[in-house]
Each structure stands twice: as C-alpha cells, then as structure tokens.
Amino acid sequence: MIFGINTTKSNIVIAETRGAGGKFVITAIRSIPFQVRFGDDLAELLRSLGALFGRKGKGEGSVIALLKCSSGRFGSRLEAIKGEAMVELAAFQQGVRVINVAPQSLKKSLGCATDQKWRDRAAEMFNPGGKRQSWSKGVAGAVAAAFKIAGD
C-alpha cells in the first residue's frame, strides 16, 4: 500500500493506493482536519496519524509518499509545514517508510504536456469527468505523489 500525502494549512489529505502503472488504483481518500493553535492540537493530530499508520501501514511494502511543501517566495504556509512534520514523526513512530516527493518532479511522472499543470493532469488521469466529488488540489497532490512512487 502507498499512502500519498499532501499537507495544506488546515488538512492532511491521504490517498490510499495500490498497484502501479495501468493497475494503479485509489482505494480510499480521507482528509484529517487540524489546527496548530495549541500543543494539544498537534498531539491530537499525531495520535490520529499514528492510529492510521499503525492500522493500515504495517503491511510489508507499505510506504508514505509525502508531497513536500514548497519553499521560497510563494511557499507553503507554516501550518502545512507543521502538518508535514507530524506525518514524518507519526510514520517514524509506527515504522512506516517515508519517501519525499518534490512537486516539480510530478510533471514528468504524470506525463504532462509542455504547458500543462501537473494538478490538471492528475485530475484528468484519476478523476475523469469529475466523478469523485471530493476531488481538490490537496487530493490531486496526494494521488500524484503516490503514483510517482508506484512508478519508481
């Protein structure tokens, strides 16, 4: 199982996937909302992630494909970076391997056209016709990260 994970300022989006190439499938999509106002908020997030990875991540070959937060002038919000750190800590505590995925590597992995954005290509590939009502940029990132790792 590959957990594709994308953190945002208020959610950790998790796409549970299996297979590779033409047999790549999304088995579940979930979003864990969080806030980082107090230490208790982060502790609760860590417990939630630990429970998920402990239950589903113990299988042989399970891995987390973590879409790295952007840096620079238009980088990710501090809350998203804290969420990313909580994912890494929970994975470490549960013994699940984390592979970091750089957003700039997704265009090639998804086979984007020259002027196509990777999020649009992910939606085209994994949400044709908008069938998944819960599809968002966060889901696109989580699924794309998992797909990249599945193909490597």
N, C-alpha and C positions, 0 to 999 in steps of 0.2 A: 504494500500500500504506500502511496505517496500522498502526503499531506501538502498541498500547495497552500502557502500562507501569504497574505498581504495585510499589512497593518495600515490603518488610517488613524486620523486623530481621535476617533471615538469607537472604532470597531476593529476586531481582528477577524478577518474573513478567512475561512478554512474550506478548501475544496478537497474532499477525499476522493482519490482516483486510483485506478488500476490499469494495468496494461501499458502498451507502448505502440507508437505508430498508428496504424489503422485500427488497432484494438484498444486504443486509449479511451477510457470511459470515466465519466464523473459519476461517482456513486452517491455522494451527498455534498451539499453545500450548507454551511452554517456560519453564522455571524455571532461573535461574542462581543456585546457592547461593554465598554469600560470607560471609566473616568480616572483621572490621575490627580484629583484634588488632595487626597489624603493617602497616607501609607496603607491604610486598611483597604483602599480601592485596589492598589497593586497586589496586595496579599490575596485578595479575593480572586483577582484575575489569574494569579499564579496557581491558586487551588483549582480553578476551572480548567485551565490548560493542562495541569498535571493530571487531573482526572481523565480528561480526554485522551491524552497521550498514553497514560497508563493502561486504559481500557483497550484502545484500538491500535496503539503503536508498538506493542510488544511482539508482533509477528516478525518472523525472520524477513529481513529486507525492507522493513518499514523505514521510511526516511521523510524528513521535512524539507521541502523546497521553499526556502524563505526568500521572498522578493525583497531585496534590500531597499531601505529608504534612500531617497535621493538626497544629495548634499548640494551645496552651492547656493547661489542667489535665490533660486526658486525651489529650494529643497523642502523636504518633508517637515512637518510640524514636530515640535518636541514630544508631543503626546504619542505620535506614531513611532518615534524612535524609542520611547519608553516601552511601548507595546512590543516592539521587536525584541528588546532586551528581555522582557518577560517570557516571550516564546523561547528564546535561546536558553534561559535559565530552566524553564519547565522541561524542555527537551533533555537538557543535561541531567536533571534530577531523575528523569524516567529512563535514561539510557537510550534515547532515540537520536539518531544521527541527523545533523542539520547541514544542508548544503545551501550556501548563499547564492542567489541568482541576481545578477546585475540587470536592471531594467533595460539597459542599452543592448544587451545580448538577445533580447526577445524578438527583435525584427527578423534576424537571421533564422532563429529556431522555428518561428511560425511561418517562414516563407513569405514575408510581406513584399508587396510591390514597392518600387522605389519611393513613391510618395505616400505610401500607406502607413498609418499609425498601427503599432502592434496591438493596441486595445481594440481597434476596429477589426483587425484580422482575427483576434481571439473570439470576438463576438460572432464573426462570420463562420468560423470553424465549429464553435462549441455551443452557439445559441442561434442556429439558423432560424430565420423567421420570427425571432423574439419569443420562442416557445417557453423559455424559462423566465417567469415573471419577476423573479428576484435578481435578475442579472444587473450588475452595476460595474463601475470601474474597478471596485475592490475585488469583485468576483473574477473579472477578466484577468486581473493581476495574479490572483491565486491559481487559477486554472492554467494560465500561461507558464507560470513558474513550474508547476507540476509537469506540464507537457515537455518543457525543456529538459528536465531531469529524466523523465521517462525515455526520452530520445537519446540521451548521452550514454 
